């Protein structure tokens, strides 16, 4: 069945550092890929998505490129801020708009001033 | 415009009891999905409701059941609670335009089973 594997956390960075959170998936065909962010005490928020190979999703300075050849969707940001501290989840879905999604276990990011 | 709302926020039950969680979708949304998020893990899909019927189901036992009402709100029922049912239960809704509408999540209901 479908599965998503994220790099284990927690990740601790200093403000303005470069961020990479690795995500790889196992699935047949061409699923859609997503990154969600969860702030303390809140629900998940969609951060970005890509629906086909070589698509790049981007939002709020975060980017991720759908790499079919490496089955990866790594999240990157050039300069993190303290406000980016949260839990990040990678997910896939057969539905381009994430009807039924399979999630990774999340990566906790802490950014220190 | 209110987003997805869930009630209650927190709930404590004992083993063997039954629980009902509630979800109101974002305005204009007609499809509701439920997820279970155990501590330190990602959400796991329980089921999805559309037009008052269960349309998709994840790998959860029949103790987990649901309902969708004509106003699109939804309930998740769990019978014969086990300690392992302790988790954050998330509701997500999406709109009618399947081409463009992504799903929005509520803040969740924290269920503790003692």
Boltz contact constraints between the chains, C-beta under 6 A:
constraints:
  - contact:
      token1: [A, 42]
      token2: [B, 107]
      max_distance: 6.0
  - contact:
      token1: [A, 43]
      token2: [B, 90]
      max_distance: 6.0
  - contact:
      token1: [A, 43]
      token2: [B, 105]
      max_distance: 6.0
  - contact:
      token1: [A, 43]
      token2: [B, 106]
      max_distance: 6.0
  - contact:
      token1: [A, 43]
      token2: [B, 107]
      max_distance: 6.0
  - contact:
      token1: [A, 43]
      token2: [B, 108]
      max_distance: 6.0
  - contact:
      token1: [A, 44]
      token2: [B, 105]
      max_distance: 6.0
  - contact:
      token1: [A, 46]
      token2: [B, 102]
      max_distance: 6.0
  - contact:
      token1: [A, 89]
      token2: [B, 42]
      max_distance: 6.0
  - contact:
      token1: [A, 97]
      token2: [B, 101]
      max_distance: 6.0
  - contact:
      token1: [A, 97]
      token2: [B, 102]
      max_distance: 6.0
  - contact:
      token1: [A, 98]
      token2: [B, 102]
      max_distance: 6.0
  - contact:
      token1: [A, 98]
      token2: [B, 103]
      max_distance: 6.0
  - contact:
      token1: [A, 100]
      token2: [B, 45]
      max_distance: 6.0
  - contact:
      token1: [A, 100]
      token2: [B, 56]
      max_distance: 6.0
  - contact:
      token1: [A, 103]
      token2: [B, 42]
      max_distance: 6.0
  - contact:
      token1: [A, 103]
      token2: [B, 43]
      max_distance: 6.0
  - contact:
      token1: [A, 104]
      token2: [B, 42]
      max_distance: 6.0
  - contact:
      token1: [A, 105]
      token2: [B, 41]
      max_distance: 6.0
  - contact:
      token1: [A, 105]
      token2: [B, 42]
      max_distance: 6.0
  - contact:
      token1: [A, 106]
      token2: [B, 42]
      max_distance: 6.0
